[in-house]
Structures are given as structure tokens and as C-alpha cells.
Amino acid sequence: MEGSCFYFARPQPPDQQQQGWIALKGLTSLLRDFYWPGCKWGGKTVNKPEARAKTTKTWVPPMMSAKGRVRGSIVHRQLGEYVNLGRKQFLAQNRHVHPLVRQALRTLEASSLYPVQAEYKVAQVDVRLGSAIDLLCVNMHTGTPTFVEVKTSARRSLFEQVSPGKEYDGLLGKIRPPLLFSDCARAKVQLGVTLLMAIEGTGFAGRFDAFVMLLADDQAQGFLYAVPESFLRTYAVPAYKDIQMRLPLWRAENKSKK
């Protein structure tokens, strides 16, 4: 796939697999399986926006009332189309623009971040692991490449909320100082491991910045959480090494159970 550091594909028919395509395990679900099993990113998985729209006095497009993962998928899709297709084509294809997409664009502009590409695919082929960087940007003041992971939430406080008494499983739970058990911390780990995959695949050795961008319903502006080098070294690097070692064993174990 153009723009990827490795070939990346969803499971393909046998004839396409024979042509060199491979199926990859998604990083987000793998992190949940390895380190925070049963933990959701927040919000409801099942949602019926059409029913909710009918009960309001003023008609609201169904996608505007979506919550949880449904809303997150809508925002990611529209933001990706805006960046990759351009404003003119995006507006021609989307009659309604989600408010959180507008919030994301305002936040990027206020931070002098120009989005170059959305959903930049990366992979670790040896262990068949795939992920994507939500936004690949350039800082217009410094020229620094900036990588952004986009998350949505009903409230910023929920995203930052720490669950007392909860710890991560496996290696991530043994690292000191302990990583906070929150959606924000988990998003940083996800972005950190994805960046390491990209760096390993492309050989990139320059300076870069990384942020998790939260888009919340109770905020007028998005909020950027920095993911510094110290975080990458303390949490993301050990997790990435652990994943590379455990994933082949995990895949073999699951295969034997079927």
C-alpha cells in the first residue's frame, strides 16, 4: 500500500494471499489482550442514533448523536477523508461534518500543525502486527514531523480518570514507576508502540514530536497530550519488545485451541 513502510492488508482470499498479501493482527486489540483484558476505551459499543434523533425537538443528523466507538469511527473516517482527499472533495462527499472533526481541525491550526496524511499504515511483518498513525503532520514553525493519535470522549475528565487499585497485566504491570490505569495512558502506549514500528520499518532517525489529541464533547478545543522520549523509553519500548517475543507464542496457542 502506498505510504506504508510495509505491505499491510486485512485477511485476503487465498488467491490474493498467494500473491504476497499477509493478514496482520491489529495493535489495539492485541494491547487489550496482553495488558488490559476486558478494558474498553470508553463509551457504548452498541448505539442507535436514528432512534435518538427522532425524539429530539430539532432534527439532528443520525451521526451527530452517535456515541462511543460509533462516534469515534465516524470522526476518524471524516478526518481521514478531509486530510487525504482535500477540503473540496471532502465537502462534496459529506453533507454533514461532525462537530468533533471541526474541533480537530481548529486544534491542529491553533497548534501550527499541518496534516500531511491520515491513517499512515505501519507493520512489523516478522510477527505480523499492524497499526496506523492517525495523523502525520508537520509543525509549520519548526518543520518537525509530528505524529498524532486521535481519541474521542464524552468528557475530558473521563479520558483522564484513573481507576484506583487497577494494574496492567504482564510486563506493562511490572514497569516502575507504574503506568496510570487510564484511557489517556493507554492511548499513549498505543501511539508509542506504533511509532516504534514506523521508526523500525522506515529507518527514520530524525527528531519528531508525538501527541495524543483528545476530542471531547464538553470541550470547545481539542487537547494535546505529549508523548515524550522518556515515555517511549520507559513504557513503549519494553512493551514493543515484549509483544514481538510473545505474539508468535500467543498465535500458536490460540491456533491449537481451535
LUMBA-285984 format. One record per residue: x, y, z of N, C-alpha, C in turn; residue in three letters. Coordinates in steps of 0.02 Angstrom, whole numbers, padded with zeros to 5 digits, always signed. Each point is the difference from the previous one (the first is absolute). Last residue first. Layout:
% LUMBA-285984
XYZXYZXYZala/...
END
This chain:
% LUMBA-285984
-00414-01202+00930-00055-00004-00048-00011-00072-00023lys/+00178+00071+00148-00064-00004+00035-00059-00009-00048lys/+00228+00036-00073-00007-00067+00027-00067-00011+00035ser/+00061+00215-00082-00012-00046-00056-00012-00071+00024lys/+00063+00168+00154-00069+00009-00021-00018-00047-00057asn/+00223+00001+00074-00043-00025+00053-00073+00005-00020glu/+00163+00094-00141+00003-00073-00003-00046-00031+00052ala/+00025+00233-00001-00036-00021-00060-00001-00076-00005arg/+00122+00098+00174-00071+00012+00011-00040-00025-00060trp/+00234-00003-00016-00022-00051+00047-00075+00005+00012leu/+00102+00165-00135+00001-00065-00034-00024-00056+00046pro/+00014+00219+00099-00052-00007-00051+00003-00067-00037leu/+00161+00084+00174-00059-00038+00020-00049-00015-00056arg/+00205+00132-00028+00018-00065+00028-00061-00044+00012met/-00025+00223-00076+00035-00037-00051+00019-00070+00023gln/-00098+00150+00156-00048-00021-00051+00033-00043-00053ile/+00136+00101+00164-00040-00054+00029-00050-00028-00051asp/+00125+00190-00057+00043-00059+00001-00038-00060+00027lys/-00112+00205+00004+00010-00022-00069+00044-00062-00003tyr/-00035+00104+00210-00061-00032-00024+00009-00026-00071ala/+00177+00125+00099-00007-00066+00030-00063-00038-00025pro/+00028+00222-00083+00054-00045-00022-00005-00069+00032val/-00153+00174+00069-00013-00025-00067+00054-00050-00024ala/+00018+00109+00222-00059-00043-00008-00007-00031-00070tyr/+00190+00143+00072-00022-00033+00061-00054-00052-00012thr/+00089+00139-00178+00053-00044+00027-00025-00040+00060arg/-00145+00161-00097+00014-00053-00048+00050-00050+00028leu/-00046+00194+00123-00057-00047+00003+00013-00059-00047phe/+00156+00175-00003+00004-00035+00064-00056-00052+00007ser/+00003+00151-00185+00048-00055-00007+00005-00041+00064glu/-00231+00131-00031+00071+00016-00006+00044-00063-00006pro/-00256+00086-00042+00030-00066+00011+00075+00009-00010val/-00225+00176+00056+00066-00016-00028+00021-00071+00018ala/-00248+00111-00034+00041-00030+00053+00066-00022-00031tyr/-00213+00182-00067+00058-00040-00021+00039-00024+00061leu/-00269+00083-00065+00055+00005+00047+00055-00048-00021phe/-00224+00148-00120+00033-00063+00015+00059+00011+00046gly/-00215+00164+00003+00063-00011-00036+00027-00069+00018gln/-00201+00075+00094-00005+00037-00063+00061-00013-00045ala/-00116-00171+00188+00055+00047-00012-00010+00035-00067gln/-00132-00185+00093-00007+00055+00047+00056+00052-00008asp/-00015-00202-00134-00062+00037-00010-00005+00061+00046asp/+00239-00101-00088-00052-00014+00049-00061+00044-00011ala/+00249-00097-00103-00056+00040-00022-00059-00019+00045leu/+00287-00026+00008-00066-00017+00024-00051+00049-00027leu/+00258-00092-00070-00047+00056-00004-00069-00025+00022met/+00274-00068+00033-00067-00028-00002-00047+00060+00001val/+00264+00001-00092-00053+00021+00045-00061-00046-00007phe/+00286+00050-00069-00057-00045-00001-00051+00023+00051ala/+00242+00077-00158-00045+00009+00057-00059-00047-00006asp/+00275-00001-00097-00072+00003-00013-00037+00015+00065phe/+00265-00025-00137-00040+00022+00057-00073+00002-00020arg/+00160-00173-00132-00003+00071+00015-00042+00014+00062gly/+00048-00211-00127+00044+00013+00056-00001+00073+00022ala/-00129-00218-00155-00001+00071+00016+00041+00013+00064phe/-00057-00210-00127+00068+00020+00016+00006+00074+00017gly/-00197-00149-00056+00024+00051-00047+00072+00019+00011thr/-00116-00166+00138-00013-00016-00070+00029+00048-00050gly/+00016+00033+00238+00036-00061-00018-00008-00015-00074glu/-00123+00179+00089+00071+00016+00001+00041-00060-00023ile/-00232-00030+00028+00014+00042-00058+00075+00016-00005ala/-00076-00121+00187-00008-00041-00060+00018+00041-00062met/-00006+00113+00202+00058-00044-00002-00003-00045-00061leu/-00186+00136+00043+00057+00040-00022+00063-00043-00005leu/-00193-00098+00091-00009+00012-00072+00059+00040-00028thr/-00010-00033+00232+00018-00062-00035-00006+00008-00075val/-00069+00184+00131+00072-00013+00008+00022-00062-00037gly/-00231+00058+00012+00037+00043-00046+00074-00016+00003leu/-00134-00115+00152-00018-00019-00068+00039+00041-00050gln/+00020+00058+00225+00036-00063-00014-00014-00022-00072val/-00117+00187+00077+00071+00016-00008+00041-00063-00016lys/-00228-00023+00054+00007+00030-00067+00073+00018-00014ala/-00055-00079+00214-00004-00054-00049+00007+00026-00071arg/-00011+00155+00178+00063-00037+00003+00001-00056-00052ala/-00201+00122+00023+00054+00043-00025+00066-00037-00002cys/-00190-00101+00097-00004+00000-00073+00056+00041-00030asp/+00050-00109+00237-00048+00048-00027-00001-00005-00076ser/+00145-00079+00219-00051-00040-00033-00055+00048-00024phe/+00275+00046+00040-00067+00013+00023-00051-00041-00040leu/+00253-00082+00040-00038+00040-00047-00071+00008+00026leu/+00229-00038+00155-00058-00032-00033-00037+00049-00046pro/+00268+00022+00041-00062+00011+00038-00060-00028-00037pro/+00118-00157-00038-00002+00053+00051+00035+00062-00026arg/-00124-00251-00092+00045+00057-00011-00009+00051+00055ile/-00131-00204-00030+00059-00006+00042+00048+00059-00007lys/-00207-00038-00127-00017+00009+00070+00059-00002+00047gly/+00020-00041-00234-00019+00070+00009-00018+00014+00073leu/+00049-00224-00076+00059+00043+00010-00019+00072+00016leu/-00203-00159+00041+00063-00013-00035+00055+00049+00016gly/-00244+00092+00039+00024-00068+00001+00069-00004-00032asp/-00106+00219+00134+00005-00033-00064+00026-00071+00008tyr/-00147+00133+00192+00068-00004-00029-00003-00037-00066glu/-00169+00135+00203+00007-00042-00059+00071+00004-00027lys/-00087+00129+00191+00007-00071+00016+00009-00046-00060gly/-00117+00235-00044+00041-00018+00058+00001-00075+00011pro/-00028+00150-00227-00037-00051+00037+00042-00023+00059ser/-00006+00243-00139+00042-00058+00019-00042-00048+00042val/-00054+00205-00195-00017-00032+00063+00042-00063+00012gln/-00011+00151-00198+00057+00006+00046-00011-00039+00065glu/-00170+00007-00168+00060-00022-00035+00061+00000+00047phe/-00206+00088+00076-00004-00073-00007+00063-00028-00032leu/-00026+00234+00019+00014-00029+00065-00003-00077-00003ser/-00061+00134-00189+00072-00005+00009+00018-00034+00066arg/-00228-00056-00131+00027+00051+00044+00075-00011+00008arg/-00120-00126-00158-00056+00044+00019+00026+00058+00043ala/+00164-00113-00182-00030-00016+00064-00058+00048+00013ser/+00212-00094-00192-00060+00038+00015-00029-00022+00067thr/+00256+00004-00146-00048-00035+00043-00060+00045+00012lys/+00242-00030-00165-00062+00035+00014-00046-00044+00042val/+00278+00038-00054-00050-00051+00011-00064+00035+00022glu/+00236+00086-00138-00058+00013+00044-00046-00061+00001val/+00267+00108-00068-00046-00057-00006-00055+00007+00052phe/+00195+00160-00140-00040-00008+00061-00052-00054-00012thr/+00247+00126-00102-00053-00049-00010-00036-00013+00066pro/+00125+00236-00051+00007-00065+00034-00058-00047-00018thr/+00048+00241-00058+00010-00052-00051+00006-00070+00029gly/-00046+00227+00106+00066-00033+00007+00015-00050-00055thr/-00206+00131+00006+00051+00046+00026+00070-00031-00002his/-00200-00120-00064+00013+00053-00048+00052+00050+00023met/-00036-00269+00047-00005+00062+00037+00021+00057-00045asn/-00110-00237-00080+00062+00039+00002-00013+00064+00039val/-00121-00268-00010-00001+00074-00009+00070+00028-00003cys/-00169-00234-00004+00070+00018-00010+00001+00074-00019leu/-00190-00169+00128+00017+00061-00038+00076+00009-00002leu/-00096-00207+00082-00060+00036-00021+00016+00060-00044asp/+00139-00228+00014+00005+00065+00032-00058+00042-00026ile/+00012-00278+00020-00002+00060-00043+00008+00062+00044ala/+00045-00296-00011-00029+00058+00034-00002+00058-00049ser/+00065-00293+00031-00015+00060-00038-00030+00055+00043gly/+00152-00254-00008-00035+00048+00042-00011+00064-00040leu/+00128-00229-00033-00066+00015-00031-00043+00043+00045arg/+00236-00072+00022-00049-00028+00047-00072+00014-00023val/+00181+00067-00138+00026-00061+00029-00050-00034+00047asp/-00038+00219-00103-00017-00058-00040+00022-00065+00033val/-00079+00243+00082+00058-00041+00016-00014-00068-00032gln/-00105+00258-00063-00005-00070+00018+00067-00028+00020ala/-00172+00237-00075+00065-00028+00017-00009-00072+00021val/-00140+00229-00126+00003-00070+00019+00072-00022+00015lys/-00149+00234+00013+00064-00023-00028+00013-00070+00025tyr/-00198+00172+00015+00001-00073+00000+00062-00027-00036glu/-00023+00244-00063-00038-00033+00053+00003-00075-00009ala/+00159+00231-00075-00032-00063-00017-00036-00027+00061gln/+00089+00222-00001+00023-00021-00066-00035-00064-00023val/-00047+00220+00180-00006-00072-00012+00018-00018-00072pro/+00082+00203+00170-00031-00010-00065-00003-00075-00014tyr/+00022+00173+00225+00013-00066-00027-00038-00009-00065leu/+00007+00184+00177+00044+00006-00059+00020-00067-00028ser/-00162+00053+00177+00064-00028+00021+00052+00003-00056ser/-00226+00072-00031+00024+00038+00057+00069-00022+00023ala/-00108-00122-00172+00018+00067-00024+00028+00042+00057glu/-00083-00213+00053+00060-00006-00041+00024+00068-00023leu/-00205-00009+00113+00056-00015+00045+00066-00005-00038thr/-00202+00026-00120+00017+00062+00037+00061-00011+00045arg/-00086-00187-00111+00033+00045-00048+00019+00066+00033leu/-00123-00157+00127+00067-00026-00014+00038+00048-00047ala/-00227+00044+00047+00041+00013+00058+00072-00022-00012gln/-00160-00051-00162+00015+00072-00001+00045+00019+00059arg/-00076-00216-00002+00046+00007-00055+00020+00074-00007val/-00165-00058+00155+00067-00017+00025+00052+00002-00055leu/-00233+00039-00052+00030+00055+00039+00070-00016+00026pro/-00095-00111-00229-00008-00010+00072+00035+00056+00038his/-00113+00020-00243+00066-00008+00029-00008-00006+00075val/-00164-00042-00232+00006+00022+00069+00070-00015+00026his/-00044-00048-00223-00049+00054+00008+00005+00030+00070arg/+00184-00130-00156-00029-00001+00067-00046+00060+00009asn/+00124-00041-00204-00020-00068+00020-00035-00002+00067gln/+00089+00201-00093-00044-00026-00053-00028-00068+00019ala/+00162+00105+00137-00066+00032+00007-00049-00024-00053leu/+00223-00079-00014-00031-00023+00062-00070+00029+00009phe/+00136+00071-00179-00030-00065-00013-00034-00028+00063gln/+00111+00208+00022-00052+00005-00051-00034-00067-00011lys/+00189+00017+00150-00061+00031+00025-00057-00003-00051arg/+00191-00192-00001-00002+00072-00008-00069+00028+00018gly/+00094-00233+00012-00034+00019-00061+00003+00075-00014leu/+00100-00103+00197+00026-00036-00058-00032+00021-00066asn/-00065+00100+00214+00072+00007-00009+00023-00032-00066val/-00228-00017+00063+00016+00071-00007+00074+00008-00017tyr/-00081-00216+00051-00020+00022-00067+00019+00073-00012glu/+00038-00091+00215+00044-00030-00049-00016+00022-00071gly/-00141+00067+00174+00064+00034+00005+00049-00027-00050leu/-00209-00107+00017-00006+00067-00030+00067+00038+00003gln/-00009-00215+00101-00011-00004-00072-00002+00068-00032arg/+00019-00014+00235+00062-00022-00033-00010-00003-00076his/-00189+00051+00131+00049+00054+00002+00064-00019-00036val/-00167-00165+00023-00023+00053-00044+00052+00056-00003ile/+00036-00175+00152+00010-00023-00069-00020+00054-00050ser/-00039+00040+00230+00071+00000-00015+00015-00021-00072gly/-00222-00013+00082+00021+00069-00011+00073+00003-00019arg/-00080-00208+00060-00033+00021-00061+00021+00071-00018val/+00069-00093+00204+00041-00021-00056-00030+00019-00067arg/-00106+00135+00192+00047-00054+00008+00040-00015-00063gly/-00229+00122-00046+00044+00003+00058+00049-00058-00002lys/-00187+00161-00167+00036-00062+00014+00048+00010+00059ala/-00142+00166-00113-00021-00024+00065+00035-00066+00018ser/+00034+00113-00209+00016+00049+00051-00017-00025+00070met/-00051-00121-00203+00069-00008+00020+00019+00049+00056met/-00222+00003-00100+00014-00057+00043+00072-00004+00024pro/-00113+00237-00052+00025-00055-00041+00020-00058+00045pro/-00189+00165+00081+00073-00005+00004+00022-00057-00045val/-00232+00172+00056+00030-00059-00034+00076+00005+00002trp/-00159+00101+00191+00031+00022-00062+00035-00059-00033thr/-00113-00049+00193-00045+00049-00029+00027+00026-00066lys/+00053-00251+00090+00020+00069+00012-00047+00048-00035thr/-00007-00243-00016-00029+00025+00063+00018+00072+00015thr/+00082-00129-00191-00072+00010-00006-00031+00030+00062lys/+00233-00062-00010-00013+00059-00040-00075+00015-00004ala/+00079-00198+00104+00010+00059+00042-00017+00063-00038arg/-00005-00204-00114-00054+00003+00049+00006+00062+00043ala/+00173-00047-00154-00061+00019-00035-00058+00008+00048glu/+00219-00076+00073-00009+00072-00007-00064+00021-00034pro/+00097-00211+00138-00053+00009-00050-00015+00074-00009lys/+00207-00186+00099-00030+00066+00001-00053+00004-00055asn/+00204-00161+00141-00064-00002-00036-00034+00068+00005val/+00203-00022+00110+00014-00030-00065-00062+00001-00044thr/+00063+00181+00200-00037-00061-00016+00017-00024-00070lys/+00170+00143+00173-00059+00007-00042-00032-00067-00015gly/+00258-00007+00052-00049+00048+00025-00059+00006-00048gly/+00193-00153-00010+00026+00067-00006-00049+00052+00027trp/+00013-00253+00099-00024+00036-00059+00030+00070-00001lys/+00073-00253+00113-00006+00072+00009-00021+00033-00065cys/+00052-00238+00034-00068+00019+00021-00010+00074+00009gly/+00250-00079+00011-00056-00040-00026-00067+00023+00029pro/+00248+00097-00024-00061+00023+00036-00061-00037-00026trp/+00225-00064-00071+00014+00042+00058-00061+00026+00037tyr/+00008-00156-00201+00061-00011+00038+00002+00037+00067phe/-00185+00020-00158+00009-00071+00017+00059-00011+00047asp/-00040+00217-00087-00052-00019+00048+00009-00073+00022arg/+00142+00078-00166+00017+00032+00063-00053-00017+00053leu/-00042-00072-00219+00054-00038+00031+00020+00029+00068leu/-00159+00111-00137-00029-00059+00032+00053-00042+00034ser/+00076+00190-00118-00046+00020+00053-00029-00060+00037thr/+00144-00029-00195+00034+00017+00062-00049+00015+00057leu/-00048-00173-00209-00004+00071+00016+00029+00015+00069gly/+00069-00198-00180-00036+00009+00062+00000+00075+00017lys/+00019-00104-00257+00036+00024+00059-00047+00005+00060leu/+00037-00132-00259-00048+00027+00048+00038+00018+00064ala/+00093-00004-00266-00002-00035+00064-00051+00034+00046ile/+00086-00030-00282-00037+00037+00051+00000-00041+00064trp/+00095-00072-00215+00044+00036+00046-00035+00040+00054gly/-00092-00152-00174+00036+00053-00036+00042+00043+00047gln/-00145-00175+00074+00054-00031-00037+00041+00051-00038gln/-00195+00064+00117+00053-00016+00047+00059-00030-00036gln/-00195+00043-00122+00039+00061+00012+00056-00012+00051gln/-00148-00177-00052+00036+00017-00060+00042+00062+00008asp/-00143-00076+00181+00060-00041-00012+00039+00020-00061pro/-00146+00192+00118-00015-00066-00028+00064-00038-00015pro/+00024+00182+00191-00017-00002-00071-00019-00070-00022gln/+00025+00172+00235-00001-00068-00027-00026-00001-00072pro/+00101+00229+00055-00047-00040+00039+00001-00071-00030arg/+00218+00158-00022-00064-00020-00029-00043-00035+00051ala/+00255+00129-00073-00049-00005+00054-00066-00018-00030phe/+00288+00031-00050-00066-00018-00026-00047-00014+00059tyr/+00190+00172+00052-00004-00071-00017-00066-00012-00035phe/+00053+00214+00060+00069-00022+00002+00004-00075-00012cys/-00185+00180-00103+00013-00045+00054+00074-00020+00000ser/-00110+00138-00165+00004+00036+00062+00013-00044+00060gly/-00111-00116-00206+00039+00061-00005-00003+00039+00066glu/-00024-00269-00019-00042+00060+00000+00044+00062+00000met/
END
